[in-house]
Structure formats: structure tokens, C-alpha cells
Amino acid sequence: MFRSTTAYRKISKGYSKNLPEYLAFRYKRYPEFVYDQRPKPLKNEIPVFTLHSVEPAQFEEQLEYLSINGYQTTDADHLYEFIAGIKPIPEQTIVLTFDDGWRNLWDVVYPLLKKYKFQAVSFIIPGLIKETDIDHTNIEPLCTWQEIKIMHENKTIDFQSHTMYHSLIYTSPEIEDFVNPSFDYHKMNFNVPLFLDNGMEMISRKAELGMPIYENAPRFSGKNRYFDDAGIRKLCIEHVKHNGGVGFFKKPFWRKKLNDIVSEYRKMHVTTGYYESEQEKEEKLYTDLLESKKTIERKLPRKIVSHLGYPWWVGSDLAIEISKKAGYRTNFWGVIKERRTTNRAGDDPYRISRLLGDECIFRLPGEGRKPLRKIMKEKFMIYCKGLIKKLD
């Protein structure tokens, strides 16, 4: 069945994340400057752009465009003051945000921001960051604390919380895939949900071949976590090990074989899988956000962390309330359903909307503005290349 394949899972994950963005664009909930042929200068609104890793030439072109046309950037504290009505919104003001804190932030983004005298906000994952690159032959995928401290002290990048571990959780006992040679781990194993091993939380999420992957969702989606049956996991992993390892997945119907093993196990045993309680969920979310905030503040001199960017752009009403309790003043999402995708005074600071920078920055009013059709064509080609690469 196609929906059980790894290819289907990769496509489905990307579709689920980007669907709100597509619908917002399709039904013209993007800011007016994206669609208008001759947009008015930006005032009384602040578009917030989200990026991850950038290509040096393209990012410099974007910064040059912003510089030539008189745009200014701001940090998360000032954005809060503008939205809360504490200060008036300056004309031509935008926010650049970078999620995760990939090495590209240090190698490319930081030098170019300094060159053009711009600022950015970076939502980082303190539980996964290393102090330094101990082995320079194996460069860390994320920026190190040593590098982050330099960027912080230069006041070029405002570091805020992206939760402690950027976690996915299981949400039901329904298996949607098994770890296999084509499984999309993503960097830092972000696409592997948390699991317990001998009662210990596996923060590294290093999954062995054959491990079942159950239905899952971002940790802050508000859904209750399901803890999988360790017996099923062990049985599937052992079966793959004793039947060829990587070679097992070259056999026809390997996925059916693993599903049959799970079904037989469930017939013969009382499953030990279980859901967390509401109280446990709330305590875990609060601990995560508080620990993330305190870790960043401890690592960076004179830093106060008051802003949260949701991994995968997914939050919930519960996450908002817990973030308030943990001391956060804003929550940054992606495109938020049924609201405009720009930010103005009086908006809810716990529902800050963000746009993808790659296609929207060049639609800001100004000299050298790119046609929308050309931008969307370039985006589509990049998406297709990325999809082909994932499915290889």
C-alpha cells in the first residue's frame, strides 16, 4: 500500500508542514505587498520572515535589496513592544528569523548581517548544542556555544528559544513506517520521535533499523504522548539484525513482514504501550520551556530569553498558556490559519505570524522588486529538486 511507504511519508510530512502556507497564499492572506503591482511603502505592520540555512549569493542579494530600499531590522524585544503598542511601529521595519541555529548561521548569515548592518533573531535548541568543535575534522551541524556567544556579544543576532530538544512525540499505537535505509532522519535525527530505552529518554533519537515509527506530532502541538511498547520495538530490530541487516530491506514485502511480526506480537501479548496523563504532559512542556530559557541565559552573558519559536511552526493553546507560565512574552509560529500573515499593533503577541523569506522578501516595496511569477517558478524548481533528492 503506497501510504505505508517511506516515499509517501516524506511527501506527506512536507505537505502537512507547507499546506497552511499554500492556503494562505492561495486565498490572499499574505500581506498586500506580496500581490500588489505597485504596493505602498511599508507602515503600521511588520512582516516577520523565517529562514533556516541560506545560500550565500541569494542571501546577500536579499540583504542588498533591503539595504538599497531603506529597510531596517529589529529584534524580538522591540517587536513585542511594537505589537503591544508600547512603541509606534517604525516605517520599513521587518524581522529576519532563523530557526534551529545551523552552522550556516555562523559561516554565512552572521558575516553578511554584519556587512549590511542588519540584525536577526535566531531560535536555538540549547539541549543539542555543543560547547565547541572538539574534533575539527567532524564539524558540528549546529553552531557551538562558543560561536553563539560571539554573535550574541556582537549584538548582531538575538538568540531565543526553539524549545529544549526540538522534539516529535508518538501520538498513537498506529505504525506509519519502520526505520529503513531510505528513512528520512533529517539533520540531528529531527524526524525520529522521542522514545525510551530502559526507562531513559533517548534525546539523540538514534534509531536502529527496523524500529517502528508510530503516528507522531510536534511536542508542542498539545497532543498527548504515546509511549511505545519496547517489546515490539526490540522484536522488529532483532528480526532485521538476524535477517540480513541492510540486506533485509532489499527483499520484497519487507514492510509486510514487519507488520505481520507486530500483529502476531499483539495477539500473543498484552501491550505495554500507554499514554501520558494531562498533568504529565503539562509538567513536561513547562520543564522543557523553562529549561531551554534558563540554559540560554546561563550560557550567554546578560541575556534574558522571553521569546519562543515553535519547531515545525506548530504550537497550541496549551503551549501558549504554559509558555506564559515559564516567562515568555511572545510565541512565533509560521502561517497561522484564518489570520493575515503580517503583524500589527494590537495583535496577540503569542500568535506572531511568519512568512517564508525566500519568496516574500523580494516582494517588499522597492527598487528592483521581483515579479511574483518568477519568484514562484524559482521556488517550485527548488522544491522539486529537493523532493527528488529526498526520494533518491
N, C-alpha and C positions, 0 to 999 in steps of 0.2 A: 504494500500500500504506500503510495507516494508520500503521504503526510508523515509517515514514520521515518523517512529517510533523512540523512544528515543534510542533504542539499535543501530539502523543504524547511528544515529547522533554521538554517542560515538565512534563507529568504524571508521566512516568517518573522524572525527576530528583527531584521532590518525594516520590514514593512510595518510592524507594530510600533516601532520607535518613531518612524517618519510619517505615519499616517496623519497625526494631528497637524503636522507642518503642512502636508499636502492639502488637507481640507481647509486650513486657514488661508492658504494661498488661493485655492480654487474659489472660495466664497468671499474673497476680498476682505479678509480680516487682518491682512497685513497693513502696515501704515500706508497712508495715501501716497507718500513719496515713491513707493515701490511701483505703483501703477500709473501715476500721472505723467503726462508727457512734459509738462512744464511745472514741476512742483514748486511751492513757495518755500522760502528758507525755513529751516527747522526752528520752531519755537514752541514753548509750552508743552513739550514732550521730549522724552529721552529714549531713543531706541537702544536696547542692550543686545549686543552681538555676542554669540558664542562660537568659540573655535576650540580645536584640540591641538593637533600638530599642523604646522603650516609649511608651504613651500616657500623658500627664501625670496625668489623673484616675485611671486604673486603677492606675498605679504608686504614686501617693500612697495610694490605698486599701489596696494591699498593704502598704506600709510602716506605715501606721496600724494595720493588723491585727497586724503583727509587734510593734509597739511596745506596744500595749494588752495583748498576751498575754505580754509579758516575754521575747521572743526577743532574742538577741544575735548579731551577725555577727562573722566573723573573716576574716583574710587568708590567703594561700596558705602562708606560712611556718608559721603556727600550725596550720593544717590538717595540714600534713606532720607536725608534732610530735605531734598527736593520733593520727593514723593509725599513726605509727611507734612509738607507745607511750611517747614521751619525756615527755608530759604527759597527765594524765587528761582525758577529754572533758567539758567543762562541759555541764550540762543546758541545754536550749533553745538550742542553738547551731546556726546554719546558715551557709552561704556563698552569696552572690549573685555570679554571674559574668556579665560582658558581653563578648561576642565582637566582634572587628573594630575597635571604637573609633569608631563612627559619631558624627556631630555631635550626635546626640541625647544622648550621654553627657555632653557639656558643657552643652547647653541645658536638659536636663530631669533626667537622673539625678543629676548632681553636686549641684545645688541642693537636691533633695529628700532625698538622703542626708544632707547637712549639717543640714537642718532636723530630721530624726529621729535624728541622731547615729548613723547606721549606716555600715558600711564595705562596699566591694565589691572584687572582683578584675576587672580588665579585660585580656583578651588582645588585644594590638595587633599591627599589621603594620608594623614600622618602615621597611621598604623602600618603602612607599607614602605615608608621612606627610610633609606639607609643613611647613616651618618656621613660617610664618604665612599668614594670608589676605592675599595681596598685593593682590588685587582684591576689594574688599568687595562688589562687585555680583555676584560669582560665588563664593559661599561653598563652601569645600571640603567634600566629603561626609564625610570623616573629620576627627576632631579634629586640630588642629595641635600641633606640639611645644610651642609657647608655652602653649597651653591645658593640655596634658598635664602640663607642668612645674608649673603652678599647682595642679592636682588632686593631683599627687604630693606636693608640699610641704605641702599641707593634710592629708595622710595619710588622706584620705577614700577614695581609690581606689588599690589596689595593682596597678601595671602589670607585666604579664608577657608572655611571648612567644606569638604566634599564627603563628609561622614568619615568614620574611623577606618573602614575597610572596603568601601565600595562593594557592598555585598548583594548577591542574589540569595534568595531562600526558596526551598521547596514549598509548594502550597497545596499539594495533594498527592495521593499514592499512585496517580496515573503516570506511567512511564512514557516519555516522549522521545527518548533516544538512549543510546548507550555510548560511552566513550569509545571512540574508534580512531584509526589513523587519520581520518578526514574530519574529525571533530573540531569545531571552531572554538578553541580555548580562549582566543583573543590574548592580548598582552596581559601579563600578570594574572592569567587564568580568570579574568573577569567574568567569562561566560560559564564558569563552573560554580554552581551554588555551594554554599557552605554545607559541610557535613561533619559529623562527629566520628572520631576514631578512638576507640577505647575511652569514651567519655570526654575526649579533648576536642575542642573546636579547631578544625583544620583551616586556619586563616590563609595559608598558602594555596589551598584548593588544588593541590597537585593530585590529579585524578589518574587512576590506573585503568588500563584498557579493560573494557567490559563493564565498568561501573555504570549502573543505571542512572540516567538523568531524568528526574521527575518534573512534572509541570512546575514552573517557577516564576518568580516575580521579583522586582527590586525590593530590598528590605524595607524601604520607607513607603511602600505602596499601601500600607495599612492592613495587608492580609496576614492571617495567622500562619506561622511557620509550621511546616510538617517535617518531623524527624523521621528519616527513612529507616527501614528495617536493616540493621547491619548484617544480618544473616543472608539476606538476599544479595546485598552488595558483595559480600565475601564469596558467595557461591558463584556469581557471574564472573568475578575477577579470576577466581581459581580455575573455572572452566576454560577461560581464554588462555591462561598460562599453560595449562596442561594439554591444550589442543592447538598448538602452533604459534601462540602469541600473535604477532602481527599477521602471520600467515593465516590465522583463523578467519580474518576478515576478507580474505580472497575467496573464501568458499561461498557458493550460492546459498541464499537464505540464512545467512549467519544471524541476522536480526530476529528471524522467526525462531531460531534455535534458542536464543537467549530469552525471548519472550515465553517460550514453552517451559524453560527452566524456572522462570519466575512463577508462572501459573501453577506448575506442579508443586513448587515450594509452598505456595499459599494454600493449596489444598491439604497439604500434609502438616502444616504448622499454623499456630496462632500467631499472626503478625505482631511484631513489637513496634511497628510504626505508630507514631502518635502526634497530636497537635499541641503546640504551646497554648497556655491559657491567656486570656486577655491581660491579666495582671503581669504575667511573664513577658508578654510582648511589649507592654508599655515600659516595663523596667529595662528591658534590653535596648529599646530605642533611646530612652533617656540616657542610659550609661554610655552608649555609643556616641551620642552628640556631645555630652559633657566631656568625655574622654578626648574626643577629637579637638574640641575647643581648648582644653587645658594643655594638651600636648603641643599644639602650635604656639600657644602663649608662652609655654616653658622654653621652647626652642628658639623663639625669636625675641630679642630684647625689646621691651616697651611695647609689645604687641597686644591688642585687645581684639579677640575674634567675636564678631557679632553677626556674621552673615553666613548663610548656608546655601550651597548649590546642590540640588538633588542629583545623584547619579542616574543616568538614563533619563533625566528630566522628569522623573516620576516621584511625586510626593502624595500626600493625603491630608484630610482634615485632622486625623490623629497626629500625623507627623508635625503639622503646624503647631498644634497645642503643646506637644512635647518640646518642640524647638523653643517656644516661648519660655517654658519652664526651665530649659537649660541655658537661657540667657541670650538667645538670638533675636535680632530685631528685624531681619528680613529673611525670606526664602526665595531663591532663584529657581525657576522652572525652565521649561522650553516654551513651546507654543501652548497656551492654556485654552482649553475648549471654551467656545462661546464668549470670548472677550478679545478685544483688539490686542494686537501684538506690539504695542508700544506702551510707554509708561508716563503717567501724568500725575500732577499734584492731586491728592485725594484718593489715589488708587490704594489698594490693600498692599502694604509692604511685604506681606507674607505670600504674595502671589505675583512676584515680578516676572514678567514675560520676557523671553529671549528669542531672538531671530538668529538664523544661521548667517554668519558673517560673509561667507564666500559669495553668496548670491545677492546679498542686500546692501553691502557697503557701497558698491558702485552704482546703486540706485538712489543714494542720497543726493539731494540737490547740489549741483555744482558743475564746474567746467570739466569736460572730459567724461561725463556720465555715460555709462554703457547702456545700449539698448537691452531691454528685458529679454527679448527673444534670444539674443546672443548669449546672455548670461545663463539662461535656462538650457540652451543647447549644450554649452560647455559643462554645466552641472550634470546633465544627462549622460554625456560621454564619460565623465569621470566616474559616475555611478556604475555604468555598465562595465567599465574596466575593473573597478573594484569587485563587482559581483563575479565576473569571470575569474578573477584571481582567487576569490574565496572558494569557488566551486572546482578549481583545479585539483 
